[in-house]
């Protein structure tokens, strides 16, 4: 294929990506529409890149969540109506119901979630924080809940139990003592039961990290492959990380408050993918790792949570990463 053909194919790819973006803005939860969208993504390896570029361009123009139909570019609107494939997809989207999750690639789902649907809307939590925001919540029993950036919980209190579900993110708990009403925190496949205690729970992708800063803590882990439940009791300064159905016990830090309460992120041999997850909770700028070979590289040290230039410098120095900023909203790491 000559250069002219390549250029025409790329222009066509971007035009189709614009049409898909406009259509999905109107019907973001239509399963049949998304199924056809996935099929389009798989037709050409360039399609996903073109769609991501369109999303970034719309972000640069403003908050895409408030774009109204009359504000669309006229040429995009006419192309959408004239495109028979898009029209057929629109008609079929009104008559069919198929599961949403199975219709999306993981990458595309992440793009749609970031741009179209905030996490707290998906989960409908009792309490939540946005990116870069923290919150202190006094519970009815006298316990105190501290929510880190982009985190959410559900609370279920009864006369005999106190249960909190960490839906995503990170939280620090200062538990009021009450032997007749156990205080439990559920996070992914673990349950942490307080024994007069203060502790921090952090979700990192499929792992959960629990650090005890005062008292004792009982942690149970439910295996995905069996009905067997493992249990462990930790004491002040200890940390338990659950990964692939197993406990890993290590020494945490003896300070009462977790590092994030002091606007610090401590990296104790943390993989770069986890570091990026934490950074994306703290900054509205999105970090994207392009070099997959670096994903398992480990990092140590301390990163400030409110200083992006220093954070980028530390990433560059520690792993020799090169960074590229797009529209001041996306930082590409490679």
Secondary structure, DSSP 4 states (H G I P E B T S, - for coil): --HHHHHHHHHHHHHHHHHHHHHHHH-TT-HHHHHHHHHHHHH-HHHHHHHHHHHHHHHHHS-GGG--GGGS-HHHHHHHHH-HHHHHHHHHHTT----SGGGS-HHHHHHHHHHH--HHHHH--SEE--TT--EEEE-TTS-EEEE-SS-EEEEEE-SSEEEEEEEESEEEEEPPP-TTSEEEEEETTEEEEEEEEEEEEEEETTEEEEEEEEEEEEEEEE-SSSS-EEEEEEETTEEEEEETTEEEEEE----SS-GGGGTEEEEEEEEHHHHHHHHHHH-SSEEEE--GGGTT-EEEEEEESS-HHHHHHHHHHHH---EEEETTTEEEE-
